[in-house]
Amino acid sequence: GELTGGGNLNVTGGTLAIEGLNARYNALTSISPNAEVSLDNTQGLGRGNIANDGLLTLKNVTGELRNSISGKGIVSATARTDVELDGDNSRFVGQFNIDTGSALSVNEQKNLGDASVINNGLLTISTERSWAMTHSISGSGDVTKLGTGILTLNKDSAAYQGTTDIVGGEIAFGSDSAINMASQHINIHNSGVMSGNVTTAGDVNVMPGGTLRVAKTTVGGNLENGGTVQMNSEGGKPGNVLTVNGNYTGNNGLMTFNATLGGDNSPTDKMNVKGDTQGNTRVRVDNIGGVGAQTVNGIELIEVGGNSAGNFALTTGTVEAGAYVYTLAKGKGNDEKNWYLTSKWDGVTPADTPDPINNPPVVDPEGPSVYRPEAGSYISNIAAANSLFSHRLHDRLGEPQYTDSLHSQGSASSMWMRHVGGHERSRAGDGQLNTQANRYVLQLGGDLAQWSSNAQDRWHLGVMAGYANQHSNTQSNRVGYKSDGRISGYSAGIYATWYQNDANKTGAYVDSWALYNWFDNSVSSDNRSADDYDSRGVTASVEGGYTFEAGTFSGSEGTLNTWYVQPQVQITWMGVKDSDHIRKDGTRIETEGDGNVQTRLGVKTYLNSHHQRDNGKQREFQPYIEANWINNSKVYAVKMNGQTVSRDGARNLGEVRTGVEAKVNNNLSLWGNVGVQLGDKGYSDTQGMLGVKYSW
C-alpha cells in the first residue's frame, strides 16, 4: 500500500521495510533505538522529518534524500546505494555508514549535522563555501571533494584510509601542528588544491592544473608533480619544508619557493626527498627581502637521499637579488645529489627560459660572481643623462668667423640647429656585461645679443634647447637574458662666447654654457618587471682655445689655402642625478657618477680654402681634423642593494674627429663631422653630426 497523511509514525522495535514512493506522506517518523526502517526509495518516507535513534537503512537507493534527520541513530547506505543528502540534518548526532559499493554525497555542513561517518564506499563533499569539518570520518572508503569552497579537515575527519580525489576547490589542514592524513592515495586534479600542515600516509599525485600548497608537509609515500607544488605562501617568510619519504617524480610540473636571497645560509623553503628523484621539474624562486650576496656552495633548495636523477630548472633561467644573478645548480662532492641557488658562474651561459636538461649545471665555489644585465642599463642611462647635451663651441656655432662680413655691416642675428647620431659600446661588471647604445640629439638656439668691445673681438649671448633619446641593450656573457635601457628628455639653457677674431683669424676664444636637463628613464628585461624613474640636473662647461696660423699656400686648382692650428681645453661639470628608488622586485637602485668633471685637452687643425671661382661669392670651405684626450673624474656605476657595479674602461678616452665647415653665403653656414672615441676594456663611441646656421 501507500503511506499518506500527517501525524506520527513510531517504530519501536523490529524492522519496517518501506517499499516504493510515498510522495503524499509528510508525517514525523520516529525510529526507536532497537528498531530499523529500511527504504528502497528516497521518498519512501515522503517529505516528513525522521527522528532516528535506531537504524535507517538505504538499500539500493538512488537520488536525493530531502528529509530532515535528527537523533543519534545510524543511517546506513547499503546495496549500491547512491544518495545525495539534501535535508537539514543539523540535529543529527549519530552515524552515517557507507558500505562498499555505496555512496553518499553532501553539499553543505547541515547535511551531515554533527554525525560521524564510517566510510567504506564513497563520500562526496561538494561545497561552494568554506566548511571547517569537525566530523569523524573513518573507514577504508574514498572521499571526493567537489565545488570551489575550502574544506578544512581536522585529525578526526582525516582518519579515513581510502583514496582522496580533490576535483575542485581546496582541502586544507588548519592546525598549527601537522595532521596525520590516513588516506593511502591523494589525487589533486585540475583546479584542485591541498594545503596546510599535513603528514600523509601514502602517495600524492599532483595532476596538471592541481596545486599542493606546502607548510610543514610530509608525504609518507611517493610524490608525483605534474601541476604545482607551491612551497611558498604568497609574500610569506621562507622556511616551509616539504619532506617526501618515498620518491619524487617530476612530470613537467612547477615547484615554487620563497627565499631570502643572500649568502649560503639564507632562509629558504626546502624540499627533502628521502628516496630517488626522476623526471623534469620547473622551479620558480621568489625573493623575500634578500639583498643579494656572493655565495660559496649556494643556498640549498632540494636535498636528495637516494638516486638524484631528476632535473630541476628555473623557469626564467635565473633569479635576481640586488646586483647578483642566481642560477640553480647541483652541488659538488658530498653534496652532488642536492640542488642549490648559486651566484657563482660555472662557465656555462644558461638559456633564459630553459627546459630541464640532462646535464645540469654544477656549483663552482671558486667561480666568479654573476651580475644582473640590468646594471648595464642603469649605467648607460646615467651616463647618457649627463652627456647627451654636452657639446663644444664648434658643435654649436660652426665657425664663428663666418659671420664677420655681416658684423662688419652692423648687428646680426642668427639661429642654429644641430642633429647628432651616435653609437656607443661599453662594458661593466669586470667585463661580463656588454652594452650597446644608439642615441639621437636635436639642439637649436639663437643669439640674443652680439657685440664687439674693440672692433675686432666678438661676444655672443644666446639661448638654446634640445631633445634627446637613447636606447641601450645589455647582454651578459654569463646569463641567458638581456636588459634594455631607455632615456629621453629635454634641456634648456644659455651660452656665452668671446672670440678674439683678429684680422688674421688668429687669437683666443672662450666659450661657456649651462643647461638644465630632465629625463624619463626605463629599464626592462626579459620576462621581468620594468622599472621607470626620472633624472634631473645641471650641466655646465667652460672651453678655451687659441688659433695659430701655421702657413699659407696656393693649390693647383686656383685655391688659396690657409692652415691653422688650434689647441683647445674644455672642462665640463655633469650634475644630472637619477632619483634613488626601489624596483618592484625590492632592489634599491642608486646610480653613481653625477658630479663628474670631464676634462678635454686637444688640438684642432684646419684649412681655410677659397677658390678663385668663388671670388665675390663669400663662399669658403674649412676641412679639419682634431685629436683629444678626455678624462672623467668619476666612473659611472649603479648600486643595487648596496653592491656597486661600475662601467669599465671609460675613465680616459682618446678621440679623433674629422669634418668640414662651410660658408655657403653671407647668411647660411653648414658644418658636419664624424668622430670616434676609444677607451680600454672595449669602450668605444662613434658619432656623426650635422649643423646649420642662418644669420641675418
C-alpha positions as MATLAB code, in Angstrom:
seq = 'GELTGGGNLNVTGGTLAIEGLNARYNALTSISPNAEVSLDNTQGLGRGNIANDGLLTLKNVTGELRNSISGKGIVSATARTDVELDGDNSRFVGQFNIDTGSALSVNEQKNLGDASVINNGLLTISTERSWAMTHSISGSGDVTKLGTGILTLNKDSAAYQGTTDIVGGEIAFGSDSAINMASQHINIHNSGVMSGNVTTAGDVNVMPGGTLRVAKTTVGGNLENGGTVQMNSEGGKPGNVLTVNGNYTGNNGLMTFNATLGGDNSPTDKMNVKGDTQGNTRVRVDNIGGVGAQTVNGIELIEVGGNSAGNFALTTGTVEAGAYVYTLAKGKGNDEKNWYLTSKWDGVTPADTPDPINNPPVVDPEGPSVYRPEAGSYISNIAAANSLFSHRLHDRLGEPQYTDSLHSQGSASSMWMRHVGGHERSRAGDGQLNTQANRYVLQLGGDLAQWSSNAQDRWHLGVMAGYANQHSNTQSNRVGYKSDGRISGYSAGIYATWYQNDANKTGAYVDSWALYNWFDNSVSSDNRSADDYDSRGVTASVEGGYTFEAGTFSGSEGTLNTWYVQPQVQITWMGVKDSDHIRKDGTRIETEGDGNVQTRLGVKTYLNSHHQRDNGKQREFQPYIEANWINNSKVYAVKMNGQTVSRDGARNLGEVRTGVEAKVNNNLSLWGNVGVQLGDKGYSDTQGMLGVKYSW';
ca = [
       0.000    0.000    0.000;
       0.870    3.690    0.104;
       1.636    5.832    3.150;
      -0.263    9.137    3.192;
      -1.190   11.878    5.604;
       0.484   13.555    8.568;
       0.725   12.747   12.225;
       3.391   10.481   13.723;
       4.740    7.075   12.777;
       6.566    5.445   15.685;
       8.688    2.367   15.012;
       9.580    0.963   18.430;
      11.092   -2.396   17.518;
      11.817   -4.863   14.762;
      12.296   -3.936   11.104;
       9.877   -1.928    8.995;
      10.583   -2.275    5.267;
       9.009    0.520    3.244;
       8.986   -0.044   -0.493;
       8.350    2.414   -3.247;
       7.358    6.066   -3.378;
       5.153    7.714   -0.733;
       5.117   11.284   -2.032;
       1.898   12.255   -0.121;
       3.304   11.188    3.232;
       4.560   14.041    5.447;
       4.351   12.612    8.959;
       7.132   12.519   11.564;
       8.732    9.100   11.564;
      10.372    8.105   14.851;
      12.764    5.150   14.960;
      13.470    3.818   18.453;
      16.943    2.518   19.486;
      16.055   -1.133   18.860;
      14.127   -0.524   15.646;
      15.047   -0.423   11.951;
      13.384    1.248    8.985;
      14.500    0.093    5.544;
      13.923    2.173    2.388;
      14.414    1.398   -1.301;
      13.355    4.875   -2.472;
      14.478    8.338   -1.400;
      10.827    9.313   -0.974;
       9.890    6.208    0.932;
       9.082    8.422    3.934;
       7.670   11.215    1.787;
       8.507   14.718    2.926;
       8.282   14.110    6.630;
      11.040   14.523    9.197;
      12.855   11.495   10.579;
      13.774   11.216   14.268;
      16.288    8.398   14.126;
      17.593    6.866   17.325;
      17.744    3.410   15.776;
      18.741    2.304   12.279;
      17.677    3.802    8.947;
      18.863    1.573    6.104;
      19.004    2.679    2.489;
      19.069   -0.359    0.195;
      19.926    0.190   -3.466;
      18.522    3.710   -3.277;
      19.363    6.372   -5.861;
      18.502   10.067   -5.817;
      18.083   12.936   -3.350;
      17.059   12.331    0.254;
      15.408   15.595    1.289;
      14.014   14.545    4.657;
      15.464   16.226    7.735;
      17.073   13.716   10.078;
      17.603   14.156   13.810;
      18.573   11.887   16.669;
      21.610    9.767   17.485;
      20.977    6.633   15.489;
      22.591    5.188   12.379;
      21.930    5.865    8.696;
      23.354    3.035    6.620;
      23.856    3.139    2.841;
      23.973   -0.411    1.501;
      23.470   -2.485   -1.622;
      24.947    0.020   -4.129;
      23.021    2.971   -2.769;
      23.949    6.358   -4.293;
      22.155    9.117   -2.406;
      22.605   12.869   -2.068;
      21.681   14.141    1.399;
      19.811   17.413    0.878;
      17.892   17.800    4.127;
      18.677   19.903    7.187;
      20.260   17.317    9.461;
      21.744   19.824   11.900;
      20.276   17.953   14.894;
      21.572   14.550   13.845;
      24.466   13.463   16.079;
      24.505    9.809   15.142;
      26.446    7.996   12.471;
      26.435    7.559    8.699;
      27.651    4.173    7.461;
      28.638    3.791    3.804;
      29.111    0.198    2.723;
      31.461   -0.945   -0.025;
      29.935   -0.111   -3.393;
      27.604    2.540   -1.969;
      27.932    6.323   -1.961;
      26.674    9.362   -0.095;
      27.133   12.972   -1.150;
      26.582   16.248    0.705;
      26.643   19.911   -0.323;
      26.843   21.773    2.978;
      27.580   21.241    6.624;
      23.961   20.832    7.743;
      23.595   17.771    5.512;
      25.903   15.828    7.842;
      24.824   17.534   11.051;
      27.215   16.557   13.836;
      27.299   12.912   12.867;
      30.364   10.753   12.384;
      30.979    8.841    9.155;
      32.237    5.298    8.747;
      33.059    5.244    5.069;
      33.856    2.023    3.268;
      32.397    3.219   -0.022;
      32.459    6.758   -1.427;
      31.749   10.055    0.317;
      31.439   13.057   -1.996;
      31.601   16.532   -0.474;
      30.604   19.322   -2.841;
      30.730   22.768   -1.305;
      30.943   26.270   -2.709;
      31.587   27.808    0.709;
      34.178   27.325    3.422;
      33.480   24.382    5.706;
      35.551   23.607    8.808;
      34.756   19.938    9.292;
      34.624   18.591   12.850;
      33.148   15.195   11.962;
      34.963   11.941   12.423;
      35.468   10.208    9.072;
      36.974    6.738    9.203;
      36.936    3.559    7.167;
      38.591    2.253    4.020;
      36.414    4.195    1.583;
      37.213    7.089   -0.751;
      36.451   10.790   -0.452;
      35.889   13.136   -3.390;
      35.948   16.928   -2.974;
      33.895   18.952   -5.477;
      32.932   22.621   -5.651;
      35.019   25.766   -5.265;
      34.844   26.052   -1.478;
      37.539   25.293    1.082;
      37.052   22.151    3.178;
      39.182   22.225    6.334;
      39.896   18.841    7.930;
      40.999   18.052   11.468;
      42.635   14.897   12.789;
      39.269   13.108   13.122;
      37.971   13.936    9.663;
      41.299   12.869    8.089;
      41.206    9.358    9.584;
      39.794    7.509    6.542;
      42.186    5.290    4.587;
      40.799    5.316    1.073;
      41.710    7.451   -1.931;
      41.158   11.207   -1.848;
      40.241   12.955   -5.096;
      40.324   16.753   -4.952;
      38.468   17.616   -8.143;
      37.518   21.174   -7.234;
      38.167   23.713   -4.524;
      40.560   23.054   -1.677;
      41.165   20.636    1.162;
      43.048   22.454    3.909;
      44.617   21.450    7.207;
      44.332   24.379    9.568;
      46.153   23.120   12.642;
      49.469   24.634   13.741;
      50.808   21.109   14.199;
      50.836   18.559   11.413;
      47.674   16.484   10.974;
      48.054   12.816   10.087;
      46.031   12.011    6.992;
      45.408    8.278    6.726;
      44.380    8.366    3.064;
      46.622    5.982    1.135;
      46.493    7.916   -2.125;
      45.665   11.543   -2.847;
      44.921   12.843   -6.353;
      44.871   16.613   -6.795;
      43.050   17.226  -10.071;
      42.890   20.266  -12.341;
      41.746   23.291  -10.243;
      42.063   21.249   -7.040;
      44.210   22.374   -4.090;
      45.537   20.734   -0.926;
      47.233   22.923    1.672;
      48.471   23.127    5.240;
      50.420   21.212    7.864;
      49.814   17.579    6.999;
      51.545   14.220    7.065;
      50.078   11.808    4.549;
      50.200    8.060    4.957;
      50.542    7.345    1.267;
      51.219    8.782   -2.170;
      50.287   12.200   -3.527;
      49.745   12.847   -7.229;
      49.533   16.497   -8.281;
      47.932   16.409  -11.726;
      48.169   19.151  -14.389;
      46.310   22.184  -13.049;
      46.366   20.900   -9.473;
      48.221   22.548   -6.580;
      49.850   21.256   -3.410;
      50.494   24.172   -1.020;
      53.163   23.259    1.464;
      53.596   24.467    5.029;
      55.191   21.767    7.182;
      54.183   18.923    4.914;
      55.318   15.314    4.801;
      54.350   12.931    2.021;
      54.530    9.455    3.507;
      54.836    7.748    0.141;
      55.759    8.979   -3.319;
      55.088   12.422   -4.778;
      54.310   12.985   -8.457;
      54.185   16.565   -9.691;
      52.517   17.386  -12.980;
      50.880   20.542  -11.618;
      52.223   22.932   -8.978;
      53.910   22.194   -5.679;
      53.760   25.584   -4.001;
      56.384   25.629   -1.298;
      55.907   29.313   -0.677;
      52.968   31.153    0.776;
      52.348   34.386   -1.093;
      54.550   37.085    0.414;
      55.268   34.830    3.398;
      58.511   34.199    5.211;
      60.741   31.418    3.901;
      61.023   28.295    5.997;
      58.375   25.878    4.724;
      59.644   22.318    4.396;
      58.311   19.534    2.186;
      59.532   16.078    3.159;
      58.985   13.174    0.768;
      59.621    9.824    2.450;
      59.389    7.989   -0.847;
      60.405    9.011   -4.356;
      59.770   12.253   -6.237;
      58.782   12.295   -9.913;
      58.554   15.488  -11.931;
      56.040   15.327  -14.765;
      56.961   18.783  -16.108;
      55.306   20.305  -13.067;
      56.185   23.551  -11.305;
      57.706   23.927   -7.844;
      57.797   27.366   -6.192;
      59.995   28.516   -3.313;
      60.413   31.617   -1.169;
      63.994   32.514   -0.315;
      65.765   35.488    1.198;
      68.485   35.656   -1.426;
      71.866   36.347    0.079;
      74.739   34.064    1.073;
      74.829   30.315    1.661;
      72.879   30.376    4.934;
      69.975   32.454    3.662;
      66.474   31.422    4.863;
      64.612   29.426    2.248;
      61.808   26.965    1.650;
      63.131   23.474    1.075;
      62.242   20.019   -0.248;
      63.832   16.941    1.322;
      63.447   13.727   -0.690;
      64.416   10.592    1.230;
      64.202    8.394   -1.851;
      65.013    8.949   -5.520;
      64.185   11.783   -7.898;
      63.382   11.496  -11.580;
      61.678   13.430  -14.359;
      61.663   17.137  -15.138;
      60.506   19.958  -12.860;
      60.303   23.691  -13.448;
      61.300   25.843  -10.470;
      60.312   29.398   -9.549;
      62.008   31.238   -6.697;
      60.535   34.428   -5.207;
      62.980   36.634   -3.348;
      61.651   37.779    0.035;
      63.731   40.699    1.266;
      67.089   39.373    0.066;
      69.670   41.975   -0.953;
      71.880   39.554   -2.867;
      75.367   38.375   -1.970;
      78.197   36.192   -3.152;
      77.627   32.521   -2.414;
      80.197   29.753   -1.991;
      78.332   26.441   -2.092;
      74.957   28.085   -2.589;
      71.534   28.129   -0.928;
      70.212   24.578   -0.636;
      66.697   24.158   -2.063;
      66.429   20.420   -2.688;
      68.076   17.615   -0.721;
      68.069   14.107   -2.185;
      68.846   10.975   -0.195;
      68.625    8.394   -2.981;
      69.433    8.426   -6.670;
      69.346   12.044   -7.875;
      68.243   11.566  -11.485;
      65.588   14.295  -11.561;
      66.200   17.562  -13.383;
      65.220   20.945  -11.937;
      65.466   24.237  -13.874;
      64.418   27.805  -13.096;
      61.508   28.963  -15.234;
      63.319   32.207  -16.079;
      66.785   30.685  -16.213;
      67.923   32.883  -13.343;
      66.601   34.749  -10.313;
      67.961   38.126   -9.270;
      68.603   39.945   -5.991;
      70.452   43.219   -5.730;
      73.248   43.219   -8.279;
      73.560   39.428   -8.338;
      72.141   36.720  -10.571;
      71.448   33.274   -9.129;
      71.219   30.035  -11.072;
      70.024   26.604   -9.952;
      72.788   24.014   -9.988;
      73.775   20.690   -8.484;
      76.310   20.573   -5.680;
      79.804   19.162   -5.733;
      81.496   16.380   -3.789;
      79.395   15.158   -0.883;
      76.591   17.478   -1.987;
      76.411   16.316   -5.593;
      72.867   14.943   -5.189;
      71.433   18.225   -3.930;
      70.346   21.404   -5.730;
      71.491   24.915   -4.828;
      70.898   28.531   -5.785;
      74.312   29.975   -6.558;
      75.507   33.420   -7.589;
      78.714   31.870   -8.912;
      79.298   31.259  -12.607;
      80.020   27.709  -13.715;
      81.315   28.735  -17.133;
      78.064   27.912  -18.952;
      75.587   30.585  -20.047;
      72.064   29.276  -19.290;
      69.089   29.848  -21.557;
      66.585   32.453  -20.404;
      63.640   30.039  -20.483;
      65.236   26.604  -20.193;
      63.648   23.211  -20.157;
      65.098   20.860  -17.562;
      68.246   19.430  -19.061;
      70.038   16.122  -18.899;
      73.385   17.686  -17.983;
      72.522   20.126  -15.193;
      74.962   22.862  -14.158;
      77.188   22.231  -11.169;
      78.073   24.738   -8.456;
      81.619   26.096   -8.781;
      82.591   27.582   -5.380;
      85.676   29.147   -6.975;
      83.823   30.698   -9.894;
      83.236   34.435  -10.340;
      80.018   36.097   -9.219;
      77.336   36.905  -11.759;
      75.859   40.399  -12.116;
      72.432   41.316  -13.451;
      72.274   42.714  -17.008;
      70.020   45.471  -15.662;
      73.109   47.014  -14.066;
      74.449   47.819  -17.522;
      71.200   49.568  -18.447;
      71.225   51.776  -15.346;
      74.850   52.716  -16.017;
      74.130   53.520  -19.660;
      71.162   55.700  -18.700;
      73.014   57.800  -16.106;
      75.980   58.258  -18.440;
      73.661   59.385  -21.231;
      71.760   61.771  -18.964;
      74.998   63.615  -18.252;
      76.445   63.607  -21.758;
      73.664   63.729  -24.365;
      73.541   67.539  -24.481;
      77.242   68.089  -23.795;
      78.914   69.904  -26.697;
      81.710   72.190  -27.856;
      81.772   75.658  -29.349;
      82.173   74.480  -32.929;
      79.435   71.864  -32.448;
      77.024   74.672  -31.710;
      78.112   77.576  -33.943;
      80.223   76.008  -36.647;
      82.916   78.537  -37.498;
      82.086   81.865  -35.798;
      84.446   83.638  -38.210;
      81.891   83.178  -40.964;
      79.681   85.928  -39.538;
      82.404   88.543  -39.892;
      81.042   90.071  -43.055;
      77.627   90.600  -41.523;
      79.091   92.016  -38.327;
      81.063   94.482  -40.349;
      77.738   95.748  -41.655;
      76.197   96.084  -38.203;
      74.398   93.934  -35.685;
      73.444   90.451  -36.927;
      71.067   87.841  -35.578;
      71.332   84.085  -36.098;
      69.549   80.803  -35.461;
      71.302   77.453  -35.424;
      70.358   73.785  -35.213;
      72.355   70.593  -34.955;
      71.489   66.899  -35.278;
      73.614   64.185  -33.693;
      73.526   60.420  -34.034;
      75.849   58.114  -32.152;
      76.602   54.526  -31.228;
      78.381   53.545  -28.025;
      79.843   50.227  -26.893;
      80.785   49.704  -23.258;
      81.318   47.033  -20.643;
      80.586   46.800  -16.946;
      80.980   44.386  -14.070;
      84.546   43.348  -14.882;
      83.664   42.725  -18.499;
      80.685   40.416  -18.077;
      78.061   42.999  -19.143;
      78.243   44.253  -22.731;
      76.155   47.306  -23.604;
      75.429   48.890  -26.969;
      73.544   52.172  -27.187;
      72.161   54.294  -30.025;
      71.366   57.954  -29.454;
      69.867   60.938  -31.216;
      70.174   64.590  -30.211;
      68.467   67.679  -31.596;
      69.581   71.073  -30.325;
      68.647   74.518  -31.547;
      69.213   78.033  -30.355;
      69.908   81.586  -31.279;
      71.849   84.655  -30.249;
      70.111   87.171  -28.045;
      72.920   89.693  -28.322;
      76.230   90.181  -30.150;
      78.747   92.957  -29.728;
      82.382   93.918  -30.013;
      84.443   95.775  -27.453;
      87.304   96.813  -29.732;
      86.071   96.399  -33.305;
      87.994   93.124  -33.618;
      86.712   90.810  -30.900;
      83.171   89.414  -30.799;
      80.780   88.427  -27.990;
      77.758   86.137  -28.290;
      74.988   85.677  -25.747;
      72.232   83.212  -26.592;
      69.715   80.641  -25.511;
      69.301   77.023  -26.546;
      67.068   73.999  -26.018;
      67.128   70.394  -27.083;
      65.570   66.960  -27.222;
      67.478   63.672  -26.999;
      66.872   59.958  -26.608;
      68.938   56.828  -26.286;
      68.153   53.127  -26.390;
      70.659   50.676  -24.951;
      70.817   46.904  -24.859;
      72.897   44.996  -22.320;
      73.788   41.357  -22.739;
      75.658   39.230  -20.256;
      78.204   36.600  -21.158;
      77.138   34.663  -18.053;
      73.333   34.662  -18.024;
      70.771   33.966  -20.683;
      68.715   37.146  -20.643;
      69.268   40.748  -21.681;
      68.216   44.174  -20.453;
      67.020   47.268  -22.305;
      67.588   50.817  -21.131;
      65.731   53.824  -22.477;
      66.139   57.507  -21.741;
      64.517   60.528  -23.345;
      64.296   64.122  -22.277;
      64.925   67.787  -22.806;
      67.312   70.570  -21.935;
      67.205   74.362  -21.861;
      69.895   76.883  -21.092;
      72.153   79.736  -22.137;
      75.561   80.199  -23.713;
      78.132   82.988  -23.881;
      81.146   83.191  -26.204;
      84.051   85.570  -26.643;
      86.089   85.330  -29.828;
      89.207   87.494  -30.314;
      88.711   87.388  -34.121;
      91.709   89.439  -35.149;
      92.254   90.378  -38.740;
      94.313   87.263  -39.409;
      91.697   84.903  -37.834;
      94.089   84.020  -35.063;
      93.790   84.501  -31.376;
      91.914   83.237  -28.385;
      88.338   82.245  -27.706;
      86.395   81.403  -24.547;
      83.034   79.667  -24.586;
      80.712   78.751  -21.736;
      77.261   77.265  -21.430;
      74.873   75.947  -18.780;
      71.882   73.633  -19.239;
      69.122   72.283  -17.073;
      68.276   68.714  -18.141;
      65.324   66.480  -17.331;
      64.759   62.904  -18.476;
      62.403   59.945  -18.239;
      64.202   56.621  -17.862;
      63.227   52.981  -18.016;
      64.986   49.665  -17.563;
      63.301   46.463  -18.673;
      64.437   42.897  -19.114;
      63.069   39.665  -20.494;
      60.073   38.330  -18.540;
      60.772   40.688  -15.649;
      59.060   43.815  -14.384;
      60.088   47.150  -15.910;
      61.475   49.999  -13.832;
      60.549   53.610  -14.632;
      62.261   56.571  -12.975;
      63.374   60.124  -13.721;
      66.562   62.169  -13.601;
      67.218   65.889  -13.272;
      70.193   68.180  -13.050;
      72.505   70.835  -14.442;
      75.438   70.501  -16.803;
      77.857   73.360  -17.492;
      81.045   73.937  -19.452;
      83.942   76.350  -19.896;
      86.074   75.973  -23.020;
      89.055   77.898  -24.289;
      91.438   77.796  -27.213;
      93.948   79.732  -29.260;
      94.320   79.745  -33.043;
      97.707   79.961  -34.749;
      98.255   80.499  -38.446;
     100.694   77.787  -39.498;
     101.069   78.740  -43.156;
      99.514   79.760  -46.454;
      99.802   78.084  -49.826;
      98.041   78.042  -53.204;
      96.573   74.937  -54.717;
      96.957   73.756  -58.292;
      93.275   74.350  -58.991;
      93.340   78.001  -58.045;
      92.568   77.681  -54.362;
      94.059   79.808  -51.635;
      94.631   77.726  -48.515;
      95.457   78.941  -45.035;
      96.479   76.339  -42.471;
      95.530   76.902  -38.834;
      96.359   75.051  -35.620;
      94.084   75.447  -32.613;
      94.871   73.892  -29.189;
      91.776   73.578  -27.008;
      90.865   72.848  -23.412;
      87.386   72.239  -22.005;
      86.077   71.467  -18.527;
      82.501   70.174  -18.227;
      80.651   69.633  -14.981;
      77.981   66.924  -15.210;
      75.413   67.149  -12.429;
      72.408   65.149  -13.661;
      71.272   62.679  -10.991;
      68.785   59.823  -11.050;
      66.162   59.530   -8.349;
      67.091   56.824   -5.837;
      64.256   54.328   -5.778;
      63.208   50.735   -5.156;
      62.320   48.414   -8.007;
      59.174   46.322   -7.938;
      61.339   43.314   -7.106;
      62.572   45.086   -3.955;
      66.025   46.090   -5.208;
      67.174   49.559   -4.153;
      68.722   51.481   -7.050;
      71.287   54.237   -6.560;
      73.326   55.402   -9.538;
      76.745   56.988   -9.254;
      78.703   59.366  -11.460;
      76.777   62.613  -11.151;
      79.175   65.413  -10.277;
      81.667   64.082  -12.808;
      84.153   66.671  -14.066;
      85.149   65.896  -17.631;
      88.361   67.455  -18.897;
      89.230   67.605  -22.591;
      92.648   68.550  -23.946;
      93.110   68.575  -27.681;
      94.268   70.220  -30.833;
      92.368   71.046  -33.991;
      93.997   71.774  -37.305;
      92.142   73.010  -40.349;
      92.482   74.549  -43.774;
      90.530   77.598  -44.797;
      90.091   77.234  -48.545;
      88.763   79.748  -51.062;
      88.593   79.031  -54.793;
      89.057   81.722  -57.395;
      85.728   80.883  -58.970;
      84.079   81.876  -55.672;
      85.502   85.398  -55.699;
      82.750   87.790  -54.722;
      80.513   84.975  -53.510;
      81.732   84.868  -49.878;
      81.929   81.078  -50.199;
      84.532   79.212  -48.129;
      85.211   75.631  -47.039;
      87.154   74.604  -43.995;
      88.007   70.881  -43.610;
      89.534   69.929  -40.315;
      90.770   67.142  -38.103;
      91.156   67.174  -34.354;
      92.520   64.886  -31.667;
      91.569   64.945  -27.988;
      92.362   63.315  -24.689;
      89.316   63.116  -22.415;
      89.408   62.375  -18.704;
      86.426   61.687  -16.437;
      86.907   62.314  -12.733;
      84.226   59.765  -11.804;
      83.177   56.372  -13.061;
      79.506   55.813  -13.855;
      78.103   52.995  -11.744;
      74.988   51.637  -10.075;
      74.489   50.384   -6.531;
      71.911   47.612   -6.330;
      71.110   46.939   -2.684;
      74.491   48.415   -1.834;
      76.523   46.314   -4.296;
      78.320   48.535   -6.809;
      78.699   47.609  -10.481;
      80.852   50.040  -12.468;
      81.454   50.863  -16.102;
      84.785   49.600  -17.411;
      87.341   51.473  -19.492;
      85.783   54.951  -19.837;
      87.895   56.925  -17.347;
      90.417   58.025  -20.020;
      89.500   58.302  -23.693;
      91.260   59.148  -26.909;
      89.259   60.860  -29.641;
      89.709   61.668  -33.317;
      87.276   63.832  -35.278;
      87.200   64.995  -38.852;
      84.733   67.214  -40.626;
      84.108   70.271  -42.704;
      82.681   73.711  -42.026;
      81.250   75.546  -44.993;
      80.136   79.086  -45.563;
      77.611   78.865  -48.389;
      76.943   82.603  -48.453;
      76.820   85.515  -46.042;
      73.677   84.142  -44.450;
      73.991   80.357  -44.484;
      76.615   78.135  -42.867;
      76.763   74.342  -42.694;
      79.031   72.012  -40.744;
      79.363   68.327  -40.119;
      81.753   65.830  -38.638;
      82.309   62.236  -37.646;
      84.323   61.134  -34.662;
      85.494   58.107  -32.737;
      86.345   57.811  -29.046;
      88.290   54.827  -27.755;
      88.953   53.728  -24.201;
      90.253   50.499  -22.788;
      88.362   47.299  -21.910;
      86.303   47.505  -25.085;
      84.900   51.031  -24.738;
      84.175   52.898  -27.995;
      81.871   55.628  -29.234;
      81.156   56.663  -32.823;
      79.269   59.838  -33.634;
      78.107   61.845  -36.613;
      76.796   65.412  -36.538;
      75.228   67.870  -38.984;
      74.660   71.545  -38.165;
      73.137   74.550  -39.886;
      73.097   78.247  -39.013;
      71.278   81.114  -40.634;
      72.273   84.717  -39.954;
      70.564   87.912  -40.905;
];
